[in-house]
Amino acid sequence: MKFVLLIYQGTTPLPGSDAWKGLPEVEQKAIYADYASLNKAPGVTPGLPLGLPDAAKTVRVEDGKAKVANRTYLAEGVGGYLVLEAENMEAAVALAARIPAARLGGAVEIRPAEQYW
């Protein structure tokens, strides 16, 4: 079964931010190593790297016209995603718990991949 894991950064320190610079270098390296390890985990297909939320544009259609906002749709914005091939939801939850954002102020949303159209 395939699952899509959406990673929400929340208050997770982002590289280049003051909060990130405030982390000890050893912790920064550990976070990078954790993400690298996840990308190599069995069943994981990493998503493309997403730009930072301040580069996002959100498109909505009102009265038949596209309206573009220079921001993420949700305040937090999605920080990344991955696809996991796993036996069940419990395995997806176990992998999600290893994602640094889940312990550093963000969250991971898991959705089974389903074709419903």
DRENRO-169204 format. One record per residue: residue number from 1; residue in three letters; chain; y, x, z of N, C-alpha, C in turn. Coordinates in nm, 2 decimals. Atoms other than C-alpha are relative to their C-alpha. Layout:
<NUM, ALA, A, <Y, X, Z>, <Y, X, Z>, <Y, X, Z>>
...
***
This chain:
<1, MET, A, <-0.12, 0.08, 0.00>, <0.00, 0.00, 0.00>, <0.12, 0.09, 0.00>>
<2, LYS, A, <-0.12, -0.08, 0.00>, <0.35, 0.13, -0.08>, <0.11, -0.07, 0.09>>
<3, PHE, A, <-0.11, 0.04, -0.09>, <0.64, 0.11, 0.16>, <0.13, 0.08, -0.04>>
<4, VAL, A, <-0.13, -0.07, 0.02>, <1.01, 0.19, 0.10>, <0.07, 0.01, 0.14>>
<5, LEU, A, <-0.06, -0.03, -0.13>, <1.18, 0.35, 0.40>, <0.15, 0.03, -0.03>>
<6, LEU, A, <-0.14, -0.02, 0.02>, <1.56, 0.31, 0.40>, <0.06, 0.06, 0.13>>
<7, ILE, A, <-0.05, -0.08, -0.12>, <1.73, 0.56, 0.63>, <0.15, -0.03, 0.01>>
<8, TYR, A, <-0.14, 0.02, -0.03>, <2.06, 0.45, 0.79>, <0.04, 0.10, 0.10>>
<9, GLN, A, <-0.05, -0.11, -0.08>, <2.26, 0.73, 0.93>, <0.06, -0.04, 0.13>>
<10, GLY, A, <-0.06, 0.04, -0.12>, <2.45, 0.53, 1.19>, <0.10, 0.11, 0.05>>
<11, THR, A, <-0.09, -0.10, -0.06>, <2.62, 0.78, 1.42>, <-0.07, 0.14, -0.01>>
<12, THR, A, <0.07, -0.13, 0.02>, <2.38, 1.06, 1.31>, <0.10, 0.10, -0.05>>
<13, PRO, A, <-0.10, -0.10, 0.05>, <2.59, 1.38, 1.27>, <-0.04, 0.04, -0.15>>
<14, LEU, A, <0.02, -0.04, 0.14>, <2.63, 1.46, 0.89>, <0.04, 0.14, -0.02>>
<15, PRO, A, <-0.04, -0.13, 0.03>, <2.64, 1.81, 0.76>, <0.14, 0.01, -0.05>>
<16, GLY, A, <-0.14, -0.02, 0.04>, <3.00, 1.93, 0.73>, <0.09, -0.07, 0.10>>
<17, SER, A, <-0.08, 0.08, -0.09>, <3.12, 1.68, 1.00>, <0.03, 0.08, 0.13>>
<18, ASP, A, <-0.02, -0.06, -0.13>, <3.27, 1.79, 1.33>, <-0.12, -0.02, 0.10>>
<19, ALA, A, <0.12, 0.03, -0.09>, <2.97, 1.63, 1.51>, <-0.11, 0.10, -0.04>>
<20, TRP, A, <0.10, -0.10, 0.04>, <2.74, 1.85, 1.30>, <0.03, 0.14, 0.04>>
<21, LYS, A, <-0.04, -0.13, -0.04>, <2.94, 2.16, 1.36>, <-0.01, 0.02, 0.15>>
<22, GLY, A, <0.02, -0.01, -0.14>, <2.91, 2.08, 1.73>, <-0.14, 0.02, 0.05>>
<23, LEU, A, <0.14, -0.02, -0.03>, <2.53, 2.10, 1.72>, <-0.03, 0.15, 0.00>>
<24, PRO, A, <0.05, -0.14, 0.00>, <2.37, 2.43, 1.81>, <-0.07, 0.03, -0.14>>
<25, GLU, A, <0.06, -0.04, 0.13>, <2.26, 2.62, 1.49>, <-0.15, -0.02, 0.00>>
<26, VAL, A, <0.14, 0.01, 0.00>, <1.90, 2.61, 1.61>, <-0.04, -0.15, -0.02>>
<27, GLU, A, <0.02, 0.15, 0.01>, <1.92, 2.22, 1.63>, <0.02, -0.04, -0.15>>
<28, GLN, A, <-0.02, 0.02, 0.14>, <2.07, 2.21, 1.28>, <-0.12, 0.04, -0.09>>
<29, LYS, A, <0.11, -0.05, 0.08>, <1.79, 2.42, 1.14>, <-0.12, -0.09, 0.03>>
<30, ALA, A, <0.12, 0.09, -0.03>, <1.53, 2.20, 1.32>, <0.01, -0.13, -0.07>>
<31, ILE, A, <-0.02, 0.13, 0.08>, <1.68, 1.88, 1.16>, <-0.04, 0.02, -0.14>>
<32, TYR, A, <0.04, -0.03, 0.14>, <1.66, 2.04, 0.82>, <-0.15, 0.02, -0.02>>
<33, ALA, A, <0.15, -0.02, 0.01>, <1.30, 2.15, 0.88>, <-0.07, -0.13, 0.02>>
<34, ASP, A, <0.06, 0.13, -0.02>, <1.21, 1.80, 1.00>, <0.00, -0.08, -0.13>>
<35, TYR, A, <-0.01, 0.07, 0.12>, <1.33, 1.65, 0.68>, <-0.08, 0.07, -0.11>>
<36, ALA, A, <0.08, -0.07, 0.09>, <1.16, 1.92, 0.47>, <-0.15, -0.03, 0.02>>
<37, SER, A, <0.13, 0.03, -0.03>, <0.84, 1.85, 0.65>, <-0.04, -0.14, -0.04>>
<38, LEU, A, <0.03, 0.13, 0.04>, <0.86, 1.48, 0.59>, <-0.01, -0.02, -0.15>>
<39, ASN, A, <0.01, 0.01, 0.14>, <0.92, 1.53, 0.22>, <-0.14, 0.06, -0.05>>
<40, LYS, A, <0.13, -0.06, 0.04>, <0.58, 1.72, 0.21>, <-0.11, -0.08, 0.06>>
<41, ALA, A, <0.11, 0.07, -0.07>, <0.39, 1.47, 0.42>, <-0.09, -0.08, -0.10>>
<42, PRO, A, <0.09, 0.07, 0.09>, <0.09, 1.31, 0.25>, <0.05, -0.15, -0.02>>
<43, GLY, A, <-0.04, 0.13, 0.04>, <0.18, 0.99, 0.06>, <0.15, -0.02, -0.02>>
<44, VAL, A, <-0.15, 0.01, 0.01>, <0.56, 1.06, 0.06>, <0.05, 0.04, -0.13>>
<45, THR, A, <-0.08, -0.03, 0.12>, <0.77, 1.05, -0.25>, <0.14, 0.00, 0.04>>
<46, PRO, A, <-0.14, 0.00, -0.05>, <1.12, 1.16, -0.15>, <0.09, -0.07, -0.10>>
<47, GLY, A, <-0.10, 0.06, 0.08>, <1.41, 0.97, -0.28>, <0.10, 0.10, -0.05>>
<48, LEU, A, <-0.10, -0.08, 0.05>, <1.69, 1.12, -0.48>, <0.11, 0.03, 0.12>>
<49, PRO, A, <-0.10, -0.02, -0.10>, <1.96, 1.28, -0.26>, <0.12, -0.08, -0.02>>
<50, LEU, A, <-0.11, 0.08, 0.02>, <2.24, 1.04, -0.20>, <0.13, 0.07, 0.04>>
<51, GLY, A, <-0.13, -0.05, -0.04>, <2.61, 1.13, -0.19>, <0.04, -0.06, 0.14>>
<52, LEU, A, <-0.05, 0.04, -0.13>, <2.81, 1.08, 0.13>, <0.06, -0.14, -0.01>>
<53, PRO, A, <-0.05, 0.14, 0.00>, <2.92, 0.72, 0.22>, <0.14, -0.01, -0.06>>
<54, ASP, A, <-0.14, 0.01, 0.05>, <3.29, 0.79, 0.14>, <0.01, 0.01, -0.15>>
<55, ALA, A, <0.00, -0.01, 0.15>, <3.19, 0.84, -0.23>, <-0.06, -0.13, -0.05>>
<56, ALA, A, <0.06, 0.12, 0.05>, <3.03, 0.49, -0.25>, <0.09, -0.10, -0.05>>
<57, LYS, A, <-0.08, 0.11, 0.05>, <3.15, 0.20, -0.45>, <-0.10, -0.12, 0.01>>
<58, THR, A, <0.08, 0.12, -0.01>, <3.03, -0.16, -0.39>, <0.05, -0.10, -0.10>>
<59, VAL, A, <-0.04, 0.09, 0.10>, <3.03, -0.41, -0.67>, <-0.05, -0.14, 0.04>>
<60, ARG, A, <0.03, 0.14, -0.02>, <3.04, -0.78, -0.62>, <0.07, -0.08, -0.12>>
<61, VAL, A, <-0.05, 0.08, 0.11>, <3.10, -1.05, -0.88>, <0.06, -0.13, 0.06>>
<62, GLU, A, <-0.07, 0.12, -0.05>, <3.36, -1.32, -0.80>, <0.06, -0.07, -0.12>>
<63, ASP, A, <-0.05, 0.07, 0.11>, <3.45, -1.59, -1.05>, <-0.03, 0.07, -0.14>>
<64, GLY, A, <0.04, -0.06, 0.12>, <3.26, -1.40, -1.32>, <0.06, 0.14, -0.03>>
<65, LYS, A, <-0.06, -0.13, 0.02>, <3.46, -1.08, -1.27>, <-0.05, 0.10, 0.11>>
<66, ALA, A, <0.04, -0.11, -0.09>, <3.34, -0.75, -1.12>, <0.11, 0.04, 0.09>>
<67, LYS, A, <-0.09, -0.05, -0.10>, <3.52, -0.66, -0.80>, <-0.06, 0.13, 0.06>>
<68, VAL, A, <0.05, -0.12, -0.05>, <3.48, -0.30, -0.69>, <0.08, 0.04, 0.13>>
<69, ALA, A, <-0.06, -0.05, -0.13>, <3.54, -0.18, -0.33>, <-0.04, 0.15, 0.02>>
<70, ASN, A, <0.03, -0.14, -0.02>, <3.56, 0.19, -0.25>, <-0.06, 0.02, 0.14>>
<71, ARG, A, <0.07, -0.01, -0.13>, <3.31, 0.18, 0.04>, <-0.14, -0.04, -0.02>>
<72, THR, A, <0.14, 0.05, 0.00>, <2.95, 0.11, 0.13>, <0.01, -0.15, 0.03>>
<73, TYR, A, <0.01, 0.14, -0.03>, <2.84, -0.25, 0.15>, <0.00, -0.03, 0.15>>
<74, LEU, A, <0.01, 0.01, -0.14>, <2.74, -0.22, 0.51>, <0.08, 0.12, 0.06>>
<75, ALA, A, <-0.09, -0.10, -0.06>, <2.96, -0.02, 0.75>, <-0.08, 0.14, 0.01>>
<76, GLU, A, <0.08, -0.12, -0.02>, <2.68, 0.23, 0.82>, <-0.04, 0.07, -0.14>>
<77, GLY, A, <0.04, -0.05, 0.12>, <2.57, 0.28, 0.46>, <-0.14, 0.06, 0.01>>
<78, VAL, A, <0.14, -0.06, 0.01>, <2.22, 0.40, 0.35>, <0.02, 0.15, -0.02>>
<79, GLY, A, <-0.01, -0.14, 0.01>, <2.18, 0.77, 0.41>, <-0.11, 0.06, -0.09>>
<80, GLY, A, <0.11, -0.05, 0.09>, <1.86, 0.81, 0.20>, <-0.11, -0.10, 0.00>>
<81, TYR, A, <0.12, 0.08, 0.01>, <1.52, 0.66, 0.12>, <-0.11, 0.09, -0.04>>
<82, LEU, A, <0.12, -0.07, 0.05>, <1.17, 0.76, 0.05>, <-0.11, -0.11, -0.02>>
<83, VAL, A, <0.11, 0.09, 0.02>, <0.85, 0.59, -0.07>, <-0.12, 0.06, 0.06>>
<84, LEU, A, <0.12, -0.05, -0.07>, <0.54, 0.61, 0.13>, <-0.12, -0.08, -0.05>>
<85, GLU, A, <0.13, 0.06, 0.02>, <0.18, 0.53, 0.02>, <-0.08, 0.02, 0.12>>
<86, ALA, A, <0.08, 0.00, -0.13>, <-0.01, 0.44, 0.34>, <-0.09, -0.11, 0.01>>
<87, GLU, A, <0.10, 0.11, -0.03>, <-0.29, 0.23, 0.47>, <0.06, -0.13, 0.05>>
<88, ASN, A, <-0.06, 0.12, -0.06>, <-0.07, -0.01, 0.67>, <0.14, 0.03, 0.06>>
<89, MET, A, <-0.14, -0.01, -0.06>, <0.26, -0.08, 0.84>, <0.00, 0.10, 0.12>>
<90, GLU, A, <0.00, -0.09, -0.12>, <0.16, 0.12, 1.15>, <0.02, 0.14, -0.04>>
<91, ALA, A, <-0.01, -0.14, 0.05>, <0.13, 0.44, 0.94>, <0.15, 0.02, -0.04>>
<92, ALA, A, <-0.14, -0.01, 0.04>, <0.48, 0.36, 0.80>, <0.09, 0.02, 0.12>>
<93, VAL, A, <-0.08, -0.01, -0.13>, <0.62, 0.31, 1.15>, <-0.01, 0.14, 0.06>>
<94, ALA, A, <0.02, -0.13, -0.05>, <0.47, 0.64, 1.26>, <0.08, 0.11, -0.08>>
<95, LEU, A, <-0.08, -0.10, 0.08>, <0.63, 0.83, 0.97>, <0.15, -0.02, 0.03>>
<96, ALA, A, <-0.14, 0.03, -0.02>, <0.96, 0.65, 1.02>, <0.05, 0.06, 0.13>>
<97, ALA, A, <-0.04, -0.05, -0.13>, <0.97, 0.76, 1.39>, <0.02, 0.15, -0.01>>
<98, ARG, A, <-0.02, -0.15, 0.02>, <0.96, 1.13, 1.26>, <0.13, 0.03, -0.07>>
<99, ILE, A, <-0.12, -0.02, 0.07>, <1.28, 1.08, 1.06>, <0.11, 0.03, 0.10>>
<100, PRO, A, <-0.10, -0.03, -0.09>, <1.56, 1.26, 1.24>, <0.11, -0.10, 0.03>>
<101, ALA, A, <-0.11, 0.10, -0.02>, <1.82, 0.99, 1.18>, <-0.04, -0.11, 0.10>>
<102, ALA, A, <0.05, 0.10, -0.09>, <1.60, 0.75, 1.38>, <0.02, 0.04, 0.15>>
<103, ARG, A, <-0.02, -0.05, -0.14>, <1.65, 0.96, 1.70>, <0.14, 0.05, 0.02>>
<104, LEU, A, <-0.13, -0.06, -0.01>, <2.00, 1.08, 1.63>, <0.12, -0.10, -0.01>>
<105, GLY, A, <-0.10, 0.10, 0.01>, <2.19, 0.75, 1.62>, <-0.01, -0.09, -0.12>>
<106, GLY, A, <0.02, 0.08, 0.12>, <2.06, 0.59, 1.30>, <-0.12, -0.09, 0.02>>
<107, ALA, A, <0.12, 0.09, 0.00>, <1.76, 0.37, 1.21>, <-0.07, 0.01, -0.13>>
<108, VAL, A, <0.08, 0.00, 0.12>, <1.49, 0.34, 0.95>, <-0.05, -0.15, -0.02>>
<109, GLU, A, <0.05, 0.14, 0.04>, <1.42, 0.00, 0.78>, <-0.12, 0.03, -0.09>>
<110, ILE, A, <0.12, -0.01, 0.08>, <1.07, -0.03, 0.64>, <-0.02, -0.13, -0.08>>
<111, ARG, A, <0.03, 0.12, 0.07>, <0.99, -0.27, 0.36>, <-0.12, 0.02, -0.09>>
<112, PRO, A, <0.11, -0.02, 0.10>, <0.66, -0.32, 0.18>, <0.05, -0.02, -0.14>>
<113, ALA, A, <-0.04, 0.01, 0.14>, <0.70, -0.27, -0.19>, <-0.08, -0.11, -0.06>>
<114, GLU, A, <0.06, 0.12, 0.06>, <0.62, -0.61, -0.35>, <0.07, -0.04, -0.12>>
<115, GLN, A, <-0.07, 0.06, 0.12>, <0.68, -0.75, -0.69>, <-0.01, -0.15, 0.02>>
<116, TYR, A, <-0.01, 0.15, -0.02>, <0.79, -1.11, -0.65>, <0.07, -0.07, -0.11>>
<117, TRP, A, <-0.06, 0.07, 0.11>, <0.94, -1.19, -0.98>, <-0.09, 0.00, -0.12>>
***
